[in-house]
């Protein structure tokens, strides 16, 4: 049934039979992904990577793989990193000019990924002054930089400085950019032509860095999946699917998929702080939860809400004996994480940065420019639909089915993956009901998709799942969705 429904959605996207799958019109003020069909042959460079990953997932069910489960799990995870990471880049060859041109054009554009353009400007040349003046600068910044903390701009500023200092590191990126865009770089837009070599190389290096962070999110996914099933191969199969989830595969080089990594790393650290057997491991978990959590907040103000809701999801998966010792095993680590995280978030105040004033200014821009102009009731419907499309139809169906089955039975007596699915649905319901995001939900909620993937794919019934055939089928269905969405929607 899942495969049939996914195929129907693939056909609907390809031929635009149901335009509402792209969101409500008109834009503006509402958000709708623009339809622009391309030939299927453009996606051919990506096909071998998807088939290679599917082949490894199928192999993981062989008796030889089950005899050495940890080694096999490592092979599956490595395949997810390599084959899964290469697939979205190969799929970008379908864009006009190819992958490099697309990455460079999008990164250099003030209207798409404005962090690089701000980092390359005089406004960010003096980092200390930039941080001190940030609340005042926010209203004049390009759209995405204006609605975020200064962290993404500082990330590109640091990358530019690194490439300026080490020409040998800069040279291969600059050569790829010039080869793809032409010596006068006209093929990559006007914004690139005025840049010196280091900022020019940083357009490609930064895009690839963001993609790398998005892909390595599968590592904390694998760890959390293992904690929930104690089966290394089932956990590895689940994690290897992450790079094929449309939200992770299609929004390259956007920031949102990259933010999933520190958020999932923080949630993995939280799980260790609560559940690890040894004291030193729980202390390490506190640190590993606080530091990535602070990094996520440096990158996006929405990370705070994702972290809180993610913590609630992790909480319901903890063993009963941990919840019974609430004061020592739950409250104390949570307080320590919050205290260390807050100290790290407010650390830039030492150079005069006011994170509270910056957040108020940025959220005001977002609220006035986007949220207030769009319909709340409309996005109560289209928000979940957009999220489901970019989570991937088969994963979304699995998540809803598992949550519904758990809700109808005994939720707290259910297996950890089943409880995770139910509370993930509840967390998403809170996000949609808040009305904080109206439009581009499939991009902005990517950091919540790893939890949805765990809830939609992991099973712990008679034996841990997904099994090899299920994981292989999911990989092929997700890859098919990625192909038609890339070819037919302007993302």
N, C-alpha and C positions, 0 to 999 in steps of 0.2 A: 504493500500500500504506500509506504514512504517513497519507494522508488518511482511508482506511478505518479504520485503527486509532484515529485521533484521534476520529472520529465515534462509534466504539463506546465509547470512554472517556467522551465527552460524554453519550451516552445512559445509560451506567452511573452517572455522577454524578447526572444529572437524576432518575433513577428509583431510585437507590441499589441497583442490582442487585448490586453487589459492595461491600458495606460495608467490606471490608478495604482498599479504596483510601483510606479515611479514617484508617487506622491501626489498631493492635491495641487491643482492649478487655480489661479495663475501665479506665476512668479514674475516680479514680486507682487504681494508680500509673502505669499506662501512659498514652500520649497518643493520643487519637482526636478528629479534628475532628467536631463535633456536626452531625448532619443536621437541617436545618430548611428544607423546601422553600418557595419563594415563587413567586408568579405570574410568568411570563415577561414580562408587560407592564411589570413594575417596571424592567426593564433598558432600556426604549425610549430614555430620554434619552442613553444611551451609544452607541447604534447609529450615529448620524450621524458621531461622531468616529472610530469604527473604520473606517467606510466611506470617510471622507475620507482617512485615512492609507493605506488600501488603494488608493484611487484614485491618490494621488501615487506610490506604489510602482509601480503599473501604468504610469503615465505615464513613469516613469524609463526604461522600455525603448523609448520612441519614438525614431525617428531624430533628431528635433529635440533631445531630451535628450542623446543621445550626441554630438551635434556640439559641445556646450559642457559637457563633463563636470564641470568644477569648479563651474560655476554650478548645474548640475542637482544635484550632490551637496549643495551648500549648501541648496538648496530641500528636498531630501529630509530632511536633518538638521533644518532648521527645522520641517518638518512633524512630524517625530518629537517635537520639543520641545513644539510647540503642540497638535497633534491627539492625539499619544500621551500627553502630560501631562494633557490634559483628560479623556481617556477614563476613567481610574480614578476621578476625582472625579465624573464624570457617573454612573458605575456605582454610586457610593455613594448616589445618590438612591433606590436600591432598598431601602436600610435604613430602618427605622422613623424617621420624623421628617425624613428627607432627609440630604444630605451634611454640612451644617454641624452639625446635631445629633449625628450619628455622630462626626465629628471631635472636637467639643468634649467629648462624653461620654467618649470613649475617652482623650483627652489628660488630662482632669481626674481620671480614675479612678486611685486608688492601686493598684488591682489590675491595671490594664492597662498604662498608660504612667506609671509612678510618678515619673518624673523631674520632671514639672511640680508634683506635689503636694509633693515634698520641696523644690523650689526656692521654693515659695510659703510654706513653713513657717518657723518661727523658727530651725530648725536651720541653714538656709542663709542667714540674714539677714546674718551676718558671714562673708564668704567665707574670710578668712584662718583664722578659728577652725574653720570647717567643714572646710577642707583639713587642718589640723593634727589634728583629732579624727576624721578619716574612718575610720581602721582600727577605732576604738572604736565608731563609730556604725553601721558596716555591719550587724551582726547585728540591729539594731532597725529598719532601713529596710524599706520595702515591697519586694516580691519582686524586681522588675526593677532598681531602684536598688541593691539589696543585692548583686547579682551583677555590677555594672559599675563601672568607674572613676567618679570624680566628674565627668568631662567632660560627660555628658548633663545632669546637674543644673545645672552651671555654664552650659551653653548656655541653658537656660530661665531661669536667674537673670539672665543678661545681657540676654535678651530682655525680661523683666519690667522691668528697670531702664531699658532703652531706651524702652519704652512709657510708663513713668512720667515720663520726662524730656521726651518729645515727645508731648503730648496729641493733636496733629493727626495723628500717625501711628497712634495708638491708636484714634482715633474710628471709622474705617471698620470695623475688626475688631470693636470692641465693639458697633457698630450691627448688624452681621450676626449676632452672637451673640444679642443681645436680640431681634432680629426672628425668629430661628429658635427660640429657647428660651422666649420670652415674657419680659415685664418682670420677673416673679418668678423667671425661669430654671428653673422646676420641670421643664420639658420636657427638661432636660439633666442631671438628677440632683442629688442633695443636695450633692455636693462643689462644684459650681459656685456654689450659692446663697450660700455664705459668703465668696466671694472679692471683693476690691476690684476696681475697673475694670481696672487694668493686668494683674494676674494672670488676670482673666477674659478679656481680649482676647488674652492670650498663649496661651490654649488653642488658639484658631483660628490665630493667627499662627505658633505653633510647629509645629502640625500641617502647615500649608502649606509652611513652610520645610523640614521633613523630606521632604515629598513632592517639593519642588523639587530638593533635593539628590539624591534618588533618580533623578529624571528626567534631570538633567544628566549622570548617569553615562554617557549615550550619547555624550558628547563624547570622553572618553578611549577609549571603545570604538571610535568611528569612527577616531580617530588610530591606534590599534593595528591595527585592521583594514586601514587603508591601508598601514601598514608591512609587513604580511604579504602584500598582494596588489598594491600599487602601482596599484590601480584605485579612483579616488575614488567612483564610483557604487556599486560592489559594497560598498565599506566603508560608505557612507552608508546603503544599504539594510539592512545588518546592524545598524547602530547604531539605526536607526529602529524596529526590532523590539523593542528593549529595554523600552520602557514597556508593551508588551503581554505580556511574560513574566509569568506569574501571580505569581511571587515579588515582582516590582516593582509589579505592578498591584493586588494584593489586600491587601497588608499596610500599608495606610494607616490610621493614622499611626505605625506602628511604626518603631523606630530602625534596624533591620537593613538595609532597602533604602537608607537614607541613607548607611550606612557603606560601601556599595559604591563611592560616589564617591571618597572619599580613598584607598581601596585601589587602585582602578583608576588614579587619578591618579598614585599612587606607582609603580605598575608601568609606566605610560607613561613617567614620568621615568627609571626604571631602564633601560628600553629605549633611551631617548635617551642616557643616560650611557654605555651600552655601545656603541651603534651609530652615533651621530651622526658625520658626517664632520668637522665643525669642532670645534676644541678648546673654544671658548666654549659651544657647544651641549652638549657633554658635561658641562661644569661646571654649566651651567644644569640639565641633567638630574639631576645629583647633588642639587642643592637641591630640585628639584621632586619627587624621590623621597623625600628625608628629611623634608621638612615635612609633606606629606599623610600619610606613614606614621606620624609622631608623632601627628598629629591622630587617625588611626584608632585608635591605641593609647590615646589619651585617652578615646575613646568606647566601646571594647570590648576586653577582654583577649584575646578570640579573634582579634582582628585580627593579633596577632603570628604565629599559625600560618597565617592566610590569606596574609599577606605573604611568609612564607618559602616556602610552597608555590607561590604565584603567581610568585615570583622564579624558581623551578625551571622553571615553565611558560614564562616569558619567555626563560630561558636557552636552551632547546632550539630556539627560533625564531630565534636570532641567526645571522648568516651564518658560514660556515666560517672566513673570514679573521679574524673577531673572536675566535672560540674558539681559533684558532691563536696569537693574541697574548694569552694568558690573563693574564699578570702585569700588563701595562699596560692592556689594554682591559677586563678583567673584574674582577680582584682589587682593583686600586687604587680604582676607583669604588665597588665594593661596600663596601670598608672605610670609605671616606669617608662613604657614605650611612649605614652603621651607626653611625659615631662621631657624626655630626651629629644623627641621629635619637635616639640615646641621650641626648645632651646636652639635646635639646628635651624628651624624656620626663621627665628628672629635673629640669628647670627649676623646677617647683613646690616642690622641696625647699628652695629659697631662702626660702620662707615657712613652712617646717616640715612640709610634706606628705611622707609616707613612702610612695612608690608601691609598694615591695616589700611592706610590711606590709599595705597596702590590698589588693593583689592576692591575697595569701594569705588574708585574711579573706573576700574576695568569692568566691574559688574554693572555699573551704571551704563556704560557704553553698550554692553551686551543686552541689557534689559530694554533700553530705549531704542536701539537700532534693530533688534531682532525679535525678542520675546514679546514685547508689548504690541508689535505690529501684526502678530499672527494669532489665529484663532485657537483658543484653548480647547473647545470641544472637538474641533477637527483633528488636533494632534493627539487627543486621547485615543483616536482610532488609527491614525496614520503613524504615530510613534511606534507602537508595537509592530505594525506591519513592516515598517522600514527596518526596525531592529531584526525582525525575523528574516528578511531578505538578506541582510548582510551577515547575520549569524550563519545563514545557510539553511534552506528549507528542511533538509533531513535532520539536522541538529535541533532546529527549533521544534519540529514535531516530536522528536525524542524527548526533549526537555518538558514539553507540555504533557506528554503521555506519562512520563515518570512522575511528574508532580501531581497529576490527577490521580494516578493509582495510589500514591502515598497519602494524598488527602483523604481518599475514600477508605483507606485502611487505618492503621494506627500509626500516626506520623512519628512519634518519639520511639516506637518499637521498630521502626523501619531501619534498613541498612544505611550507613552514612551517605553513600551517593544519592540515595532516594531522599533523605532529609535535605541534602544540599540542593537538589533540584527544586523541592518545594519552597525553600526559603529564598532561593535565587529568583523564582517567579515573584515572590512577595516583595523582594528588594526592587525588582524591575517595576512592579506595580506602584511602589512608592515614587520612583523616579518619574514615571509617566504621569501619575496623579499630581505631582508637584507643579507640572507645567513649566519647569525651568528651561527645558529644551523643546523648541518647536521648530523642527526642520533639521535635516542632516543628522537625524538620530542614529542612522547606521554608521556614521563616522564618529560622532561625539561620544557614543556609548561603547566604542570598541574596547575600552579598558574593562568593561563588565563581561565581555564575551568569553574570556577564558573560564570564568565560573559557569557560564551558561553551557560551554562546551563540556565541562566536567559533568554537569547535571544531565546533559542531553545524551551523552555517549557512555559514561561509566555505568556498569551494572555489577551488582553483587547479589546474585540469586543463588542458583545451585553452584555456580563457579564464577569467578570474576570475568567481566566482559569489558570492552567488546572483544569478541573472538576475531580470528584473522579474516574470515570472509566478510563479517560485518564491517570491520575497519576498512577493508579493501573497497567494498561497495560504497561506503561513505566517502572515501577519498575520490573515487571516480565521479560520484554525484556532485561533490563540492567543486571539483575541477571543472566539470561541465557548466555549473553555475558561474564560476569565475570567468570562463571563456565568454559566455553569452553576455554577461553583464559588462565586461570590459569592451566587447565589440559593439554593444548596442546602447550603452548608456555613457554619457559624458561624466566621468567620475573625477 
